[in-house]
Amino acid sequence: MSVVTKPWGYYEDYFRTDDVVFKKIVITPGQSISYQVHHKREEFWYIVSGEGKMKIDGMIWYAKPRQYFHIKKNSAHQMINDGTENIVAYEMQFGFCSEDDLMRIEDQYGRS
């Protein structure tokens, strides 16, 4: 398993092929992933612990443990940790699963 550190926390791959990925994502308090789009894959997020918000195509949902989100191809999405503890989520990706399939719309860390 490989751990990849990001400005918002980290992710850890459990399983990765060209068309399926299973990973754990940890987002620290006050941080968020980019508001982003994937053109070649869809994702399922399952919240294990922590609380925050999931933004999908401009709509915002409260995110809490045992909740899941389906993010379709070409849907803009962002997980926001506005809570006081880490958000831990499991993410499954289906389709063409490349980390290069990412178009950032907004990013609080100045990444393009």
C-alpha distances in whole Angstrom, upper triangle without the diagonal:
4,7,10,13,16,20,20,16,13,10,7,5,6,8,9,13,16,17,15,12,11,9,10,13,15,18,20,24,26,24,23,21,24,26,25,25,23,26,24,21,22,20,20,19,19,20,19,21,23,26,26,27,26,28,29,31,33,33,32,31,30,26,26,24,24,25,23,24,24,24,26,26,28,28,28,25,24,23,25,25,28,28,27,24,20,20,17,16,14,15,15,16,19,21,20,17,17,16,19,21,22,25,26,29,29,27,28,26,28,26,27
4,7,10,13,17,17,14,10,8,6,6,8,10,10,14,16,18,16,12,12,10,11,12,14,17,19,23,24,22,21,19,21,24,23,23,22,24,23,21,22,19,20,19,20,20,20,21,23,25,25,26,25,27,28,30,32,32,31,30,29,26,26,24,25,25,24,24,24,24,26,25,27,27,26,24,23,21,23,23,27,26,26,23,19,19,16,16,15,15,16,16,19,21,19,16,15,14,17,19,20,23,23,27,26,24,25,23,25,22,24
4,7,10,13,13,10,7,6,4,7,9,12,13,16,18,20,17,14,13,10,9,10,11,13,15,19,21,18,18,16,19,22,21,22,21,24,23,21,22,19,20,18,19,19,18,19,20,22,23,24,23,25,26,28,30,30,28,28,27,24,24,22,24,24,23,23,24,23,25,25,26,26,25,22,20,19,20,20,23,23,23,20,16,16,14,14,14,14,16,17,20,22,21,17,16,14,17,19,19,22,22,25,24,21,22,20,22,20,22
4,7,10,11,9,6,5,6,8,12,14,13,17,18,19,18,14,14,11,11,10,11,12,14,18,19,16,15,14,16,19,18,20,19,22,21,20,20,18,19,18,19,19,19,20,20,22,22,22,21,23,24,26,28,28,27,27,26,23,24,23,24,24,23,22,23,22,24,23,24,24,22,20,18,17,19,18,22,22,22,20,16,16,15,15,15,14,16,17,20,21,20,16,14,12,14,17,16,19,18,22,21,18,19,16,18,16,18
4,7,8,6,4,7,9,12,15,17,17,20,21,23,21,17,17,13,12,10,10,11,12,15,16,13,13,12,14,18,18,20,20,24,24,22,22,20,21,19,20,19,19,19,19,21,20,21,21,22,24,26,27,28,26,26,25,22,23,23,25,25,23,23,24,23,25,25,25,24,22,20,17,16,17,16,20,20,20,18,14,15,14,15,16,16,19,19,22,24,22,19,17,14,16,18,17,19,18,21,19,16,16,14,16,15,17
4,5,5,5,8,11,14,17,19,18,21,22,23,21,18,17,14,13,10,10,9,10,13,14,10,10,9,11,15,15,18,18,22,22,21,21,19,20,18,20,19,19,19,18,19,18,19,18,19,21,23,24,25,23,23,23,21,22,22,24,24,22,22,23,21,23,23,23,22,19,17,15,14,14,14,17,18,19,17,14,14,14,15,16,16,18,19,22,23,22,18,17,13,15,17,15,16,15,17,16,12,12,10,13,11,14
4,6,8,11,14,17,21,23,22,25,25,26,25,21,21,17,16,12,11,9,9,12,11,8,9,9,10,14,15,18,20,23,24,23,23,21,22,20,21,20,21,20,18,19,17,18,18,19,21,23,23,24,22,23,22,20,22,23,25,24,24,23,24,22,25,24,24,23,20,17,14,13,13,13,15,17,17,16,13,14,15,17,18,18,21,21,25,26,25,21,20,16,17,19,16,17,15,17,14,11,10,7,11,10,14
4,7,10,13,16,19,22,21,24,25,25,23,20,19,16,14,10,8,6,6,9,8,5,6,6,9,13,14,17,19,22,24,22,21,19,19,17,18,16,17,16,14,15,13,14,15,16,18,21,21,21,19,19,19,17,18,19,22,21,20,19,21,20,23,23,22,21,18,15,12,10,10,9,12,13,14,13,10,11,12,13,16,16,19,20,23,25,24,21,20,16,18,19,16,17,15,16,14,11,10,9,12,12,15
4,7,10,14,17,19,20,23,24,24,22,19,17,13,11,8,6,5,5,9,10,8,9,9,12,15,17,19,20,24,24,22,22,19,19,16,17,15,15,14,13,15,14,16,16,18,20,23,23,24,21,21,20,17,18,18,20,20,20,20,22,21,24,24,24,23,20,17,14,12,12,11,14,14,14,12,9,9,10,12,14,15,18,19,23,25,24,20,20,16,19,20,18,19,17,19,17,14,13,12,16,15,18
4,7,10,13,16,16,19,21,21,19,15,14,10,8,6,5,7,9,12,14,11,11,10,13,16,17,19,19,22,22,20,20,17,18,15,16,15,15,15,15,17,16,18,17,19,21,24,24,25,23,22,21,18,19,19,20,20,19,19,21,20,23,23,23,22,20,17,15,13,14,13,17,17,17,14,11,11,10,11,12,13,16,17,20,22,21,18,17,14,17,18,17,19,18,20,19,16,16,14,17,16,18
4,7,10,12,13,16,18,18,16,12,10,7,6,4,6,9,11,15,17,14,13,11,14,17,16,18,17,21,20,18,17,15,15,13,14,14,14,15,15,17,17,18,17,19,20,23,24,24,23,22,21,18,19,18,19,19,17,18,19,18,20,21,22,21,20,17,15,13,15,15,18,19,19,16,12,11,10,9,9,10,12,13,17,19,18,15,14,12,15,16,16,18,18,21,20,17,18,17,20,17,19
4,6,9,10,14,16,17,14,11,9,5,5,7,9,12,14,18,20,17,17,15,18,20,19,20,19,22,21,19,18,16,16,14,15,15,14,16,17,20,20,21,20,22,23,26,27,27,26,25,24,20,20,19,20,20,19,19,20,20,22,22,24,23,22,20,18,16,18,18,22,21,22,18,15,14,11,11,10,10,12,14,17,19,19,15,15,13,17,18,18,21,21,24,23,21,22,20,23,21,22
4,6,7,11,13,14,11,8,6,4,7,9,12,15,18,21,23,20,19,17,19,21,20,20,18,21,19,16,17,14,15,14,15,16,16,18,20,22,22,23,21,23,23,26,28,28,27,26,25,22,22,20,20,21,19,19,19,19,21,21,23,23,22,20,19,18,21,21,24,24,25,22,18,16,13,12,10,10,10,11,14,16,16,12,13,12,16,17,17,21,21,24,24,23,24,23,25,22,23
4,7,11,14,14,11,8,6,5,7,11,14,17,20,23,26,23,22,20,22,24,22,22,20,23,21,18,18,15,15,14,15,16,16,18,20,23,24,24,23,25,25,28,30,30,28,27,26,23,22,20,20,20,19,19,19,20,22,22,25,24,25,22,22,20,23,23,26,26,26,23,19,18,14,13,10,10,10,12,14,17,17,14,15,15,19,19,20,24,24,27,28,26,27,26,28,26,27
4,7,10,11,8,6,5,7,10,13,16,20,23,26,28,25,23,21,23,24,22,22,19,21,18,16,16,14,15,15,16,18,18,21,23,25,26,26,24,26,25,28,30,30,29,28,28,24,24,22,21,22,19,20,19,19,20,20,23,23,24,22,22,21,24,25,29,28,29,26,22,20,17,15,12,11,9,10,12,14,14,11,13,14,17,18,19,23,24,27,28,27,28,28,29,26,27
4,7,8,6,4,6,8,12,14,18,20,24,27,29,25,23,20,22,23,21,20,17,18,15,13,15,14,15,16,17,20,20,23,25,27,27,26,24,25,24,26,29,30,29,28,29,25,26,24,23,23,21,20,19,18,19,19,21,22,23,21,22,21,25,26,29,30,31,28,24,22,19,17,13,12,10,9,10,12,11,8,10,11,14,15,17,21,22,25,27,25,27,26,28,24,25
4,5,5,6,9,12,15,17,21,24,27,30,31,28,26,23,23,24,22,20,17,17,14,13,14,14,16,18,20,23,23,26,28,30,29,29,26,27,25,27,30,31,31,30,31,28,29,27,26,25,22,22,20,19,19,18,21,22,23,23,23,24,27,28,32,33,34,31,27,25,22,20,16,14,11,10,10,10,9,7,9,12,14,14,17,21,23,26,28,27,30,28,29,26,26
4,6,8,12,14,18,19,23,25,28,31,32,29,26,22,22,23,20,18,15,15,11,11,13,14,17,19,21,24,25,28,30,31,30,29,26,26,25,26,29,30,30,30,31,29,30,29,28,27,23,22,20,18,18,16,18,20,22,22,23,24,27,29,33,34,35,32,29,26,24,21,18,15,13,10,9,8,6,5,7,10,12,12,15,19,21,24,26,26,29,28,28,25,24
4,7,11,13,17,19,22,24,28,31,32,28,25,22,22,23,19,17,13,13,10,8,10,11,14,16,19,22,24,27,29,29,29,27,24,24,22,24,27,28,28,28,29,27,28,27,25,24,21,19,17,16,15,13,17,18,20,20,22,23,26,28,32,33,34,32,28,25,23,20,17,14,10,8,6,5,5,5,8,12,13,12,15,19,21,24,26,26,29,28,29,26,25
4,7,10,14,16,20,22,25,28,30,26,24,21,21,22,19,17,14,15,12,9,10,10,11,14,16,19,20,23,25,26,26,25,22,23,21,23,26,27,27,26,27,24,25,23,22,21,18,17,15,15,15,14,17,18,20,19,20,21,24,26,29,30,32,29,25,23,20,17,13,10,7,5,5,7,8,6,10,12,15,14,16,19,22,24,26,26,28,28,29,26,25
4,6,10,12,16,18,22,25,26,23,21,18,19,20,18,17,14,16,13,10,11,9,10,12,14,16,18,20,22,23,23,23,20,21,20,23,25,25,25,24,25,22,22,21,20,19,16,16,15,14,15,15,18,18,19,18,18,18,22,23,26,27,28,25,22,19,16,14,10,8,6,5,7,9,10,7,9,10,14,13,15,18,20,23,24,23,26,25,26,23,23
4,7,10,14,16,20,23,25,22,20,17,19,20,19,18,16,18,16,13,12,10,10,10,11,14,14,17,19,21,21,21,19,21,20,23,26,25,24,23,23,20,20,18,17,17,14,15,14,15,16,17,20,19,20,18,18,17,20,21,25,25,26,23,19,17,13,11,7,6,5,7,9,12,13,10,13,13,16,16,17,20,21,24,25,24,25,25,27,24,25
4,6,10,13,16,20,21,19,17,15,17,19,18,18,16,19,18,15,14,11,11,10,11,12,12,15,17,19,19,19,18,20,20,23,25,24,23,22,21,18,18,17,16,16,14,15,15,15,17,18,20,20,20,17,16,15,18,18,22,22,23,19,16,14,11,8,6,5,7,9,12,15,15,12,13,12,16,16,17,20,20,23,23,21,23,22,24,22,23
4,7,10,13,16,19,16,15,14,17,19,18,19,18,21,20,17,16,13,12,10,10,10,10,12,13,16,16,17,16,19,20,23,24,24,22,20,20,16,16,14,14,15,14,15,16,16,19,20,22,21,20,17,16,13,16,15,19,18,19,16,12,10,7,6,5,6,9,12,15,18,19,15,16,15,18,18,18,21,21,23,23,21,22,21,24,22,24
4,7,10,13,15,12,11,10,13,16,16,17,17,20,20,17,16,13,12,9,10,9,10,11,12,13,14,15,14,16,17,21,22,21,19,18,17,14,14,14,15,15,13,14,15,15,18,19,21,19,18,15,13,10,12,12,16,16,16,14,10,8,6,5,6,7,11,13,16,19,19,16,16,14,17,17,16,19,18,20,19,17,18,18,21,19,21
4,6,10,12,10,10,10,14,16,17,19,20,23,23,21,19,16,15,12,12,10,10,10,10,12,12,14,14,17,19,22,23,22,19,18,17,14,14,13,15,15,15,16,18,18,21,22,23,21,20,16,13,10,11,10,13,13,13,10,6,6,5,7,9,11,14,16,20,23,23,19,19,17,20,20,19,21,19,21,19,17,17,17,20,19,21
4,7,9,6,7,8,12,14,16,18,19,23,24,21,20,17,16,13,13,11,12,10,9,10,10,12,12,15,17,20,20,20,17,17,15,13,13,14,16,16,16,16,18,18,21,22,23,20,18,15,11,8,8,7,10,10,11,9,6,5,7,9,11,13,16,18,22,24,24,21,20,18,20,20,18,20,17,19,17,14,14,14,17,17,19
4,6,6,8,10,14,16,18,21,23,27,27,25,24,21,20,16,16,14,14,12,9,11,11,13,14,17,20,23,22,22,19,18,16,14,14,15,18,18,19,19,22,21,25,26,26,24,21,18,14,11,9,7,9,9,8,7,5,7,9,12,15,16,20,22,25,28,28,24,24,21,23,24,21,22,20,21,18,16,14,14,18,18,21
4,6,8,12,15,17,20,23,25,28,30,27,26,22,22,18,18,15,15,12,9,9,9,12,14,16,20,23,22,21,18,17,15,14,14,15,19,19,20,20,23,22,26,27,27,24,22,18,14,11,9,5,6,6,5,6,6,8,11,14,17,19,23,24,28,30,30,27,27,24,26,26,23,24,21,21,18,16,14,15,19,20,22
4,7,11,13,15,18,22,24,28,29,27,26,23,23,19,20,17,18,15,12,11,10,11,14,15,19,21,20,20,17,17,15,14,16,18,21,20,21,21,23,22,26,27,26,23,20,17,13,11,8,5,5,7,8,9,9,10,14,16,19,20,24,25,29,31,30,28,27,24,25,25,22,22,19,19,16,14,11,12,16,17,20
4,7,10,12,15,18,20,24,26,24,23,20,20,17,18,16,17,15,13,12,10,11,12,14,17,19,18,19,16,17,15,14,16,18,21,19,20,19,21,20,23,24,23,21,18,15,11,9,6,5,7,9,11,11,9,10,13,14,17,18,21,22,26,27,27,24,23,20,22,22,19,19,16,16,13,11,9,10,13,14,17
4,6,9,11,15,17,21,22,20,19,17,17,14,16,14,16,15,13,12,9,9,10,11,13,16,15,16,13,14,14,13,15,17,19,18,17,16,18,16,19,20,19,17,14,11,7,6,4,6,8,11,13,13,11,10,12,13,15,15,18,19,22,24,24,21,20,17,19,19,15,16,13,13,11,9,8,10,13,13,15
4,7,8,12,13,17,19,17,16,14,15,13,15,15,17,17,15,14,12,11,10,10,12,15,15,16,14,15,16,14,16,18,20,18,17,15,16,14,17,17,16,14,12,9,6,6,7,9,12,14,16,16,13,11,13,12,14,13,16,16,19,21,20,18,17,14,15,15,12,12,10,11,9,7,8,9,12,11,13
4,5,9,12,15,17,16,16,15,17,15,18,18,20,20,18,17,15,13,11,10,12,13,13,15,14,16,17,16,19,21,23,20,19,16,17,14,16,16,14,13,10,8,6,8,9,12,14,17,19,19,17,15,16,16,17,15,18,17,20,20,20,17,16,13,14,13,10,9,6,7,6,5,7,8,10,9,10
4,7,11,14,16,16,15,14,16,15,18,18,21,21,19,18,15,12,10,8,9,9,10,12,12,14,16,16,19,21,23,20,18,15,15,12,14,14,12,10,6,5,5,8,9,13,15,18,21,21,19,17,18,17,18,16,18,17,19,20,20,18,17,15,15,14,10,9,6,5,5,6,9,11,12,11,11
4,7,10,13,12,12,12,15,15,18,19,22,23,21,20,17,15,12,10,9,10,11,14,14,16,18,18,21,23,23,21,18,15,14,11,12,11,9,8,5,5,7,10,12,16,18,21,24,23,21,18,19,17,18,15,16,15,16,17,16,15,14,12,12,10,7,5,4,5,7,8,12,13,13,11,10
4,6,9,9,10,11,14,15,18,20,23,24,24,22,20,17,14,12,10,9,12,14,16,17,20,19,22,24,24,21,18,15,13,9,9,8,5,6,5,7,9,12,15,19,21,24,27,26,23,21,21,18,18,15,15,13,14,14,13,13,13,12,11,8,6,5,7,8,10,12,16,17,16,14,12
4,6,6,7,9,13,14,18,20,23,25,25,24,22,19,16,14,12,12,15,17,18,20,22,21,23,24,24,21,18,15,13,9,8,6,6,7,8,9,12,14,18,21,24,26,29,27,24,22,21,18,17,14,13,10,11,10,10,9,9,9,9,5,5,7,9,11,14,15,18,19,19,16,14
4,6,8,11,15,17,21,23,26,28,28,27,25,22,19,17,14,14,17,19,21,22,25,24,27,28,27,24,21,17,15,11,9,5,5,8,10,12,15,18,21,24,27,30,32,31,28,25,25,22,20,17,15,12,11,9,9,10,10,11,10,6,8,8,12,13,16,18,22,22,21,19,16
4,7,10,14,17,20,23,26,28,29,28,26,24,20,19,17,17,20,22,23,24,26,25,27,28,27,24,20,18,15,12,10,6,8,11,13,14,17,19,23,26,29,31,33,32,29,26,24,21,19,16,14,10,9,6,5,7,9,11,10,7,9,11,14,16,19,21,24,24,24,21,19
4,7,10,13,17,20,22,25,26,25,24,22,18,18,15,16,19,20,21,21,24,22,24,24,23,21,17,14,11,9,7,5,8,10,12,13,15,17,21,24,27,28,31,29,26,23,21,18,16,12,10,6,5,4,5,6,9,10,11,8,10,12,15,17,19,20,24,24,24,21,20
4,7,10,14,17,20,22,23,22,21,19,15,15,12,14,17,18,18,18,20,19,21,21,20,17,13,11,8,6,5,5,8,9,11,11,14,15,19,22,25,26,29,27,24,21,19,16,14,10,8,6,5,7,9,9,12,13,14,11,12,14,16,17,19,20,23,24,25,22,21
4,6,10,13,16,18,19,19,18,16,13,14,12,14,17,17,17,16,18,16,17,17,16,14,10,8,6,5,7,8,11,10,11,10,12,13,16,19,22,23,25,23,20,17,16,12,10,7,6,4,6,9,11,10,12,13,15,12,13,15,16,17,19,19,22,23,24,22,21
4,7,10,13,16,17,17,16,15,12,14,12,15,18,17,16,15,16,13,15,14,13,11,7,6,5,6,9,11,14,12,14,12,13,12,16,18,21,21,24,22,19,15,14,10,8,6,5,7,9,12,14,13,16,16,18,16,16,18,19,20,21,21,23,24,26,24,24
4,7,10,12,13,13,13,12,10,12,12,15,17,16,15,13,13,10,11,11,10,8,5,5,7,8,11,14,16,14,14,11,11,10,13,14,17,18,20,18,15,12,10,6,6,5,7,9,12,15,17,15,17,16,19,17,17,19,18,20,20,20,21,22,25,23,23
4,6,9,11,12,13,13,11,14,15,18,20,18,16,13,13,9,9,8,7,6,4,7,9,11,15,17,19,17,17,14,14,12,14,15,17,17,19,16,14,11,9,5,5,6,9,12,15,18,20,18,20,19,22,21,20,22,22,23,23,22,23,25,27,26,27
4,6,8,8,10,11,10,14,15,19,20,18,15,12,11,7,6,5,6,6,6,9,12,14,17,20,22,19,18,15,14,10,12,12,14,13,15,13,11,7,6,4,7,9,12,15,18,21,23,21,22,21,24,23,22,23,22,23,22,22,22,23,26,25,27
4,7,9,12,14,14,18,19,23,23,21,19,16,14,10,8,5,6,8,9,12,15,17,21,23,25,23,22,18,17,13,15,13,16,14,15,12,10,8,5,5,7,11,14,17,20,24,25,22,24,23,26,25,24,26,25,26,25,24,24,25,28,27,29
4,7,10,13,14,18,20,24,24,22,18,16,13,10,7,5,8,10,12,14,18,19,23,25,27,24,23,19,17,13,13,11,13,11,11,8,7,6,5,7,10,13,17,20,23,27,28,25,26,24,28,27,25,27,26,26,25,24,23,24,27,27,29
4,7,10,12,16,19,22,22,20,16,14,11,8,6,7,10,11,13,15,18,20,23,26,27,24,22,18,15,12,11,8,10,7,8,6,6,4,6,9,12,15,19,21,25,28,29,26,27,25,28,27,25,26,24,25,23,21,21,22,25,25,28
4,7,10,13,16,20,19,17,13,11,8,6,5,7,11,10,12,14,17,18,22,25,25,22,20,16,14,10,9,7,8,6,8,8,8,6,9,10,14,16,19,22,25,28,29,27,27,25,28,27,25,25,23,23,21,20,19,21,25,25,27
4,7,10,13,17,15,14,10,9,6,5,7,10,13,11,13,13,16,17,20,23,23,19,17,13,11,7,6,5,5,6,9,10,9,7,11,11,15,16,19,21,24,27,28,25,26,24,26,25,22,22,20,20,18,17,16,19,22,22,24
4,6,10,13,12,10,6,6,5,5,8,12,14,11,12,11,14,14,18,20,19,16,14,11,8,6,5,7,7,9,13,13,13,10,13,12,15,16,19,20,23,25,26,24,25,23,25,23,20,20,18,17,16,16,16,18,21,21,22
4,6,10,10,8,6,5,6,6,10,12,14,11,10,8,11,10,14,16,16,12,11,7,6,5,6,9,11,13,16,16,14,11,13,12,14,13,16,17,19,21,23,21,22,20,22,20,17,17,16,15,14,15,16,18,20,20,21
4,7,6,5,4,6,9,10,13,16,17,14,13,10,12,10,13,15,14,10,8,5,5,6,8,11,13,15,19,19,18,15,16,15,17,15,18,18,20,21,22,21,22,20,21,19,16,15,14,12,12,13,15,18,19,19,19
4,5,5,6,8,11,12,15,18,18,15,13,9,9,7,9,11,10,7,6,4,7,9,11,15,16,19,22,22,20,17,18,16,17,15,16,16,18,19,20,19,20,19,20,17,15,14,13,12,13,15,17,20,21,20,19
4,6,8,11,14,15,19,22,22,18,16,12,12,9,10,11,9,6,5,6,9,12,14,18,19,22,25,25,24,21,22,20,21,18,19,18,19,20,21,21,21,20,20,17,15,14,13,11,13,15,18,21,21,20,19
4,7,10,13,15,19,22,22,19,17,14,15,13,14,15,13,10,8,8,10,12,13,17,17,20,24,24,23,21,22,21,22,20,22,21,23,23,24,24,24,23,23,20,17,16,14,12,12,15,17,20,20,20,19
4,7,10,12,16,19,20,16,15,12,13,12,14,16,15,11,10,9,10,12,13,16,16,19,23,23,22,19,21,20,21,20,21,21,23,24,25,25,26,24,25,22,20,18,17,15,15,17,19,22,23,23,22
4,7,9,13,16,17,14,14,11,13,13,15,18,17,13,11,9,9,10,10,13,13,15,19,20,19,16,18,17,19,18,21,21,23,25,26,25,26,24,25,23,20,20,18,16,15,17,18,21,22,22,23
4,6,10,13,14,10,11,9,12,13,16,19,18,15,14,11,11,10,10,12,13,14,18,18,18,15,16,15,17,17,19,20,22,25,26,25,26,25,26,24,22,22,20,19,18,19,20,23,25,25,25
4,7,10,12,9,11,11,14,15,18,21,21,18,16,13,12,10,10,10,10,11,15,15,15,12,15,14,17,17,20,22,24,27,28,27,28,26,28,26,24,24,22,21,20,20,20,23,25,26,27
4,7,9,7,8,9,13,14,18,20,21,17,16,13,11,9,9,9,10,10,13,13,12,9,11,10,13,14,17,19,22,25,26,24,26,24,26,24,22,23,21,21,20,20,20,22,25,25,26
4,7,6,9,11,15,17,20,23,24,21,20,16,15,11,12,11,12,10,13,12,11,9,10,10,13,15,18,20,23,26,28,26,27,26,28,27,25,26,24,24,23,23,23,25,28,27,29
4,5,9,12,15,17,21,24,25,22,22,18,17,13,14,13,14,13,14,12,12,9,9,9,11,14,16,20,22,26,28,25,27,26,29,27,26,28,26,27,26,25,25,26,29,29,30
4,7,10,14,16,20,23,25,22,22,19,18,15,17,16,18,16,18,16,15,12,11,10,11,13,15,18,21,24,27,24,27,26,29,27,26,28,27,28,27,27,27,29,32,31,32
4,7,10,13,17,20,22,19,19,16,15,13,15,15,17,16,18,17,15,12,12,10,11,12,14,17,19,22,25,23,25,24,27,25,24,25,25,25,24,25,25,27,30,29,30
4,7,10,13,16,18,16,16,13,14,12,14,15,18,18,20,18,17,13,12,9,9,9,11,13,15,19,21,20,22,21,24,22,21,23,22,23,23,23,24,26,28,27,27
4,6,10,13,15,12,13,10,11,10,13,15,18,18,21,20,18,14,14,11,11,9,11,12,14,17,19,18,20,19,22,19,18,19,19,20,20,21,22,24,26,25,25
4,6,10,12,10,12,10,12,12,16,18,21,22,25,23,21,17,16,13,12,10,10,10,11,14,16,16,18,18,20,17,17,18,19,19,20,21,24,25,27,25,24
4,7,8,6,8,7,10,11,15,18,20,22,25,24,21,18,17,14,13,10,10,9,11,12,14,14,16,16,17,14,13,14,15,16,17,18,21,23,24,22,21
4,6,6,9,10,13,15,18,21,24,26,29,27,25,21,21,17,16,13,12,10,10,10,13,13,15,16,17,13,13,14,16,16,18,20,23,25,25,23,22
4,6,9,10,14,16,20,23,26,28,31,29,27,23,23,19,18,14,13,10,10,9,10,11,13,14,14,10,11,12,14,15,18,19,23,24,24,21,20
4,6,9,13,16,19,23,25,27,31,30,27,24,24,21,20,17,16,13,13,12,13,14,15,15,14,10,10,10,12,12,15,17,21,22,22,19,17
4,6,10,13,16,20,22,24,27,27,24,21,22,19,19,15,15,14,14,14,15,15,16,16,16,13,11,11,12,11,14,16,19,21,21,19,18
4,7,11,13,17,19,22,25,25,22,20,20,18,19,16,17,15,16,16,17,16,17,16,16,13,10,9,9,8,10,12,15,18,18,16,15
4,7,10,13,16,18,21,21,19,16,17,15,15,13,15,14,16,17,18,16,17,15,16,14,11,11,10,9,10,12,14,16,17,16,15
4,6,10,12,15,18,18,15,13,14,13,15,13,15,15,18,19,20,18,18,16,17,15,12,12,10,10,9,10,11,14,15,14,15
4,7,10,12,15,14,12,9,11,10,12,12,15,15,19,21,21,19,19,17,19,17,15,15,13,13,12,12,12,14,17,16,17
4,6,9,12,12,11,9,12,12,15,15,18,19,22,24,25,22,22,20,21,20,17,17,15,15,12,12,11,13,16,17,18
4,5,8,8,7,7,10,12,15,16,20,21,24,27,27,24,24,22,24,23,20,21,18,18,15,14,13,15,18,18,21
4,7,9,10,10,13,15,18,19,23,25,28,30,31,28,28,25,27,26,23,23,20,20,17,16,14,16,19,20,23
4,6,8,8,12,14,18,20,23,25,29,31,32,29,30,27,29,28,26,26,23,23,20,19,17,19,22,23,26
4,7,9,13,16,19,21,25,27,31,34,34,31,31,28,31,31,28,28,26,26,23,21,19,20,24,25,28
4,6,9,13,16,19,23,25,29,31,32,29,29,26,29,29,27,28,25,26,23,21,19,20,24,24,27
4,6,10,13,15,19,22,25,28,29,25,25,23,26,26,24,25,23,24,21,19,18,18,22,22,25
4,6,10,12,16,19,22,25,26,23,23,21,24,23,21,23,21,22,20,18,18,19,22,22,24
4,7,10,14,16,20,23,24,21,22,20,23,23,21,23,22,23,22,20,20,20,24,23,25
4,6,10,13,16,20,21,18,19,18,21,20,19,21,20,22,21,20,20,21,24,23,24
4,7,10,14,17,18,15,17,16,20,19,19,21,21,23,23,22,23,23,25,24,25
4,7,10,13,15,12,14,13,17,15,15,18,18,20,21,20,22,22,24,22,23
4,7,10,12,10,13,13,16,15,16,19,20,22,23,22,24,25,26,24,24
4,7,8,7,10,11,13,12,13,16,18,20,21,21,24,24,25,22,22
4,7,7,10,12,14,12,14,17,19,22,24,24,27,27,28,25,24
4,6,9,12,13,11,13,16,19,21,24,24,27,27,28,24,23
4,6,9,10,8,11,14,18,20,23,23,26,26,26,22,21
4,7,9,7,10,14,16,19,21,21,24,23,24,20,19
4,5,5,8,12,15,18,20,19,22,21,21,18,17
4,5,7,10,12,16,17,16,19,18,18,14,14
4,5,9,11,15,16,16,19,18,17,13,12
4,7,10,13,16,16,19,19,18,15,13
4,6,10,12,12,16,15,15,11,10
4,6,9,11,14,15,13,10,8
4,6,7,11,11,10,8,6
4,7,10,12,11,10,8
4,7,9,8,9,8
4,5,6,6,7
4,6,8,10
4,6,9
4,7
4
